[in-house]
């Protein structure tokens, strides 16, 4: 993959090589990393890690993690390795199918699983193969969740970001295998419907499902002028790399 651009994340704290034409990760990957409740010394596996944006945002925030990603497309897996080296963040990137992982990965378990599965079920595929595979579902969402739960140790967490209209599939995939489910709606502006959801669950958990207050991405009710109008909370995540794990904490 020779036609690349060098994108800045977290106000340039991370430099990420991504295709100039094709799929490029953005805010969703940063939000996914911010929602992962990993602690120093723990292990994290990302399913479908692409060029490594979510893993590297997480590794920037918490340096003492064992980070692993699996990516089916060799070109993106190579980019993830280059980006890990570029940012001096240790990651193991495995080229393989998350639904049929290599034997050495099947032998491991992790404290946390994160994933940003493709959002679209059908429709006209993007002309770029990498973009098409990243955006359109070839492996069913249920298999993404199953693959994550299989690699997750008992009591570990799985964190997903998806379109809001896929919530029913997420709940069905987690049913009877994970609990303590918390759903964070992500809305572009106050008063708008949530376009995204971030869902966390604990393997073997038995706590009730919780629907959290929405996370608002933009400050104003409408885009009034050129330039960025992120809400303070979104700016803290996307520009400063802050976590949003506190939003998932139970309030007594």
N, C-alpha and C positions, 0 to 999 in steps of 0.2 A: 504494500500500500504506500505509494510514493507521494500522492497529492494530499498533503496534510496541512493542518493549521494548528497553531500553538495557542490554546485557549487558556485564559486565566480564570480560576475559581477561587472563592474566598478572598476576594479583593487582590488577586494575583499571588496569594500565598502558595497556591498550587498551580503548576503549569502542566497542562494536559494536551497531549497530541491526539487529535481527532481528525477523521476524514474531512477534507474540504467539501466533498460531495458525498452524501450518504448520511447514516444515522450519527447524530451527536447527542450525547447526554447533556442534560441541563439541570434545571431547578429540582426536578423530581428526584434525581440521584442524590443531590445535596440534602434534601428533606429526608430521604430514606436513611442516610447516614446519621442525621441529627436525631432520629427517633430510635436508633438502636441502643438498648440499655447496657452495652458492654462496659465492663470494668477492667482496669489494668490487670494484666496477667491472663485474661480470658481469650478464648478462640472464637473466631467469626468466619463463617463461610457465606460468600455471596453466590447465589445461583444466577447464571447469565450475567457475568460481571462486565461485559462489553470492554470498553477501554479503561475501566478501573476507577471511574470517578467516585462512586459511592464508597468503595473500599478505601481509596486514598484520602477522601474527606474524613472518614472515620479514623484512619491511621494518623492523620495530621492532628486530630483532636486528642487522641489517646495513643501515645507512642508505644506503650508496652502491651501490644496485642499480637496474637498469632493470627494473621490474616491469610485467608485462602479464597480464591475465586475459581469458578469453573465457567468456561465460555466455549460454545460450540464452534464459533467461526474463528479459524486460525488467525486471520488477519487482525481481528479485534483482540484475541488473546495475546498476540505479539505486541500490540499497542499497549495493553495493560502492563506487560512486563517492562516495556520501555518507559512508561509513565512512572512505574514504581521506582525504577532506577533514576529517572530524571528528578524525582522528588525525594530520593533517599529514604523511601519507606519500604520496609521489608514486606513482601507479599509473595505467596506461592500461587502462581496462575497455572491452572490445569486446562489443557485443551481437551474437551470432551463433551458428551451429551449428558445433561443433568438427569435425564430419565434413565440412563444406563451408564453411570459413572464408572471410571476405572476401578479395579479391585482395591488399590491402595487407598482410594478415597472412601470406598464402601466400608473399609475396615475402621474408619475414623468416626468420632462423634464430636460435636461442637457445642459450645455454650450458647451461641447465637447464630441464627440464619437470617439473612436479609435477601430480598429479591424485589425486582421491579419488572414483573412479567409483561410481555407484550399486551397492549391495550385492546387491539382491534381483532374481532372475530373473523370478519370477512370483508369483501370489497376488493377494489382494484389494487393490486400490489404495487408498491413503489418500484420504479425502474431499477433503482440500485438494490442489489441483492442484500447487502448488509443492512440497509434501512428497512427493507421489507421484512427480513427475519427478526429484526429488533422490535418492529411495531405490530406485526400481524401474527396471530397465535397459530403456531403449528403444533407445538406441544400444549395440550389442554391445561388450563389453569389448575384443574384438580391434580394433574401429575406434578406440576411445580410444587404445590403444597405437600403432596405425598413425598416427593424427593426431599424437601426440606425437613419434614418431620422424621423421616428415616435417618437423616444425618444428625439430628438434634438429640442431645443427651436428655434424660428425664429431668424435668424442671427447667430446661432451657427455653429460650424465647425465639419465636419466629416473628419477623417484622416485614410487612408487605406494603407497597404503595401501588394503588390501582385506580382505575376509573370508578367513580361512585356507583355506576350501574352494574358493576361486577361484584358488588358486595355479597349478593346471595350465593354466588359460586364460592367465594372465600369462606363464608360461614359453613356451607355444606362440606367443603374440604377439611375444615378443622373439626367438624362434629365428631364427638366421642373420642377424640385423640388429643385435643388441646382445649384449655379453658382459660379463665381470667382474660377473656377477649376484651380489648379496648379498641374503639373505633374513633379516630380523629378525622372529622370532615375537614377538607381544605377547600375554602371558597376564595374566588378571585377578589371579591369585594363584599363589604357588609350588605346584607340583604339579598345576595345572590345565592343560588343553589350551589352546593358543593360539587365541583367537578372531579375532585380526587378524594380518596380516602387513604389514610394510613392505619393499618390494622396490626396490632400486636397480640400475641397469644402465648401461653405457657404450656409446654408439653406436659400432659397429665394434670393440668390445673383444673380446679373444680369451682372457681369463683364465678360469679354471674357476669354476663355480658354488660359492658358499660358503653354508652354513647356520650362522647365528650363534647364540650363546647367547640364550635368551629374555629379553625385557625384561618385568619384573614391575611391574604397575601399583599393587598394593596391598600394604601391609606385612604384614598378618596372614593366617593361613590361612583365616579366615572373618571376616565383618563382625560384630564383637562389640558395637558400641554405635553410637548416633547420632553423626553427624559424619564427617569425612573421615579416611580411613586410607591416604592415598597413601604409596607407598614413597618413600624419599629421592630416588631417581632420577626417579620420575614427578613428584614435587613440584618438582624442579629444572626440569623441562621445562614443566609446566603452570602453575606459579606464577611462576617466575623467567625463563622464556623461554630456557633454556639449550639448546644444540644437542646432538644425539646422533650427530653425524657421526663422532665418534671410535669409535663402536661398529662402524662399517663399515670402518674402516681395517684393512689387512692386517697381521697379526702375524707378524713374521719369526721 
